[in-house]
Amino acid sequence: MRERWREWIAAFDQTVETDDWSALKPFLDPDVTYAVSGVPFACSLSGRDAVLGGFAKSIANFDRRFDQRQWFGVGVREFAPDTITGRAMGLYRMEGKPLLHFSAKNLWRFRGDRIIQMNDCHDLAEADVQAALTWLGEHAPDLDASYS
């Protein structure tokens, strides 16, 4: 399962560069769900088209507004035969602004070789998440990371 997860991450990163969201369809179950919690842009999306549309919206209105974007996983492990968990660390750079960084706890659940569930949990009790929300308010209040 971990190898399929790595393929998903590589395909997602490539899609961010190419904007070809259809390339991710083979990785997602038609009934996939994606939930983001703990932040003002929390959401719950159901269905492959809704999830891909949400990713495209968030990347276009948030990630692409930065000069540099980097995400990497830490603490990634196979929690159960069909489940990968970990923490994603994000670094964003915008000219003339301090570094923006934050993390989220993540879960990916698979049905066969397709993802059926994804969850990103941003913990507002964590200092990096608090600092990121403050950064956004001070340096880029017009950015929209929302998925829906």
C-alpha positions in Angstrom: 0.0 0.0 0.0 2.8 2.4 0.8 4.2 2.1 -2.8 0.8 3.0 -4.2 0.7 6.0 -1.8 4.1 7.1 -3.0 2.8 6.9 -6.6 -0.2 9.1 -5.6 2.0 11.7 -4.0 4.3 11.8 -7.1 1.3 12.1 -9.4 -0.3 14.8 -7.2 2.9 16.8 -7.3 3.2 16.4 -11.1 -0.5 17.5 -11.4 0.2 20.7 -9.4 2.8 21.5 -12.0 0.8 20.5 -15.1 -2.7 21.4 -14.0 -4.0 18.1 -15.6 -6.3 16.9 -12.8 -7.6 14.1 -14.9 -4.2 12.4 -14.4 -5.3 11.7 -10.8 -8.5 9.8 -11.7 -6.9 6.4 -11.7 -5.8 6.8 -8.1 -9.2 7.8 -6.7 -12.3 5.6 -6.2 -15.4 7.2 -7.8 -16.9 7.4 -4.2 -13.8 9.0 -2.6 -14.2 11.4 0.2 -11.9 14.2 1.3 -12.2 16.1 4.6 -10.2 19.0 5.9 -10.7 20.0 9.5 -9.4 22.5 12.1 -9.1 25.5 9.8 -11.4 28.2 8.4 -11.3 26.5 5.0 -12.5 23.1 6.4 -14.6 21.1 4.0 -16.1 17.7 3.3 -16.1 16.6 -0.4 -17.6 13.5 -1.8 -17.0 11.9 -5.2 -14.0 11.9 -7.4 -15.1 15.0 -9.5 -15.8 17.0 -6.4 -12.5 16.1 -4.8 -10.5 16.9 -7.9 -12.4 20.1 -8.4 -11.7 21.1 -4.8 -8.0 20.4 -5.2 -7.8 22.4 -8.5 -9.6 25.3 -6.8 -7.4 25.4 -3.7 -4.1 25.0 -5.7 -5.1 27.8 -8.2 -6.3 30.3 -5.5 -3.6 29.5 -2.9 -0.6 27.5 -3.8 0.0 29.0 -7.2 0.0 32.5 -5.7 3.4 31.7 -4.0 6.8 31.8 -5.6 7.7 28.5 -4.1 5.7 25.6 -2.6 7.1 22.5 -1.0 5.3 19.6 0.8 6.9 16.6 2.3 5.6 13.7 4.5 7.0 12.8 7.9 6.1 9.9 10.2 4.4 8.1 7.3 3.4 4.6 8.2 1.0 1.8 7.2 -1.5 2.1 10.0 -3.6 -0.9 8.8 -3.5 -3.0 5.6 -5.6 -0.4 3.8 -4.6 2.8 5.6 -1.6 5.2 5.4 -1.1 7.9 8.1 1.4 10.6 8.5 2.0 14.3 8.8 2.4 16.6 5.9 4.7 19.6 6.3 4.2 22.5 4.0 6.6 25.4 3.2 5.6 28.4 1.1 7.7 31.3 0.0 6.5 34.7 -1.3 9.0 37.4 -2.3 9.4 40.0 0.5 7.4 38.0 3.1 8.6 35.7 5.9 8.5 31.9 5.3 5.0 30.4 5.8 5.0 26.8 7.2 2.5 24.5 8.7 1.6 20.9 9.1 -1.4 18.7 9.1 -2.1 15.1 10.2 -3.2 13.0 7.3 -5.0 9.7 6.6 -5.4 7.9 3.2 -7.6 4.8 3.1 -7.5 2.5 0.1 -10.0 0.1 -1.5 -7.8 -2.0 -3.7 -5.3 0.3 -5.4 -7.6 3.3 -5.2 -8.0 5.9 -2.5 -11.5 5.9 -0.9 -10.9 8.3 1.9 -8.5 11.2 2.6 -8.4 13.4 5.7 -6.3 16.4 6.6 -6.5 17.6 10.2 -5.0 20.9 11.1 -4.7 21.2 14.9 -5.4 24.8 16.1 -3.7 24.0 19.4 -0.4 23.6 17.5 1.8 26.6 17.3 2.7 26.2 13.6 -1.0 26.2 12.6 -1.7 29.2 14.8 1.3 31.0 13.3 0.3 30.2 9.8 -3.2 31.6 10.2 -1.7 34.7 11.7 0.8 34.9 8.8 -2.1 34.7 6.3 -4.0 37.4 8.0 -1.0 39.8 8.1 0.6 39.0 4.7 -1.9 37.6 2.3 -5.5 38.0 3.5 -6.8 37.8 -0.1 -5.6 34.2 -0.6 -8.3 31.6 -0.6 -7.2 28.0 0.3 -10.8 26.7 0.3 -11.8 23.6 -1.6 -15.5 24.3 -2.0 
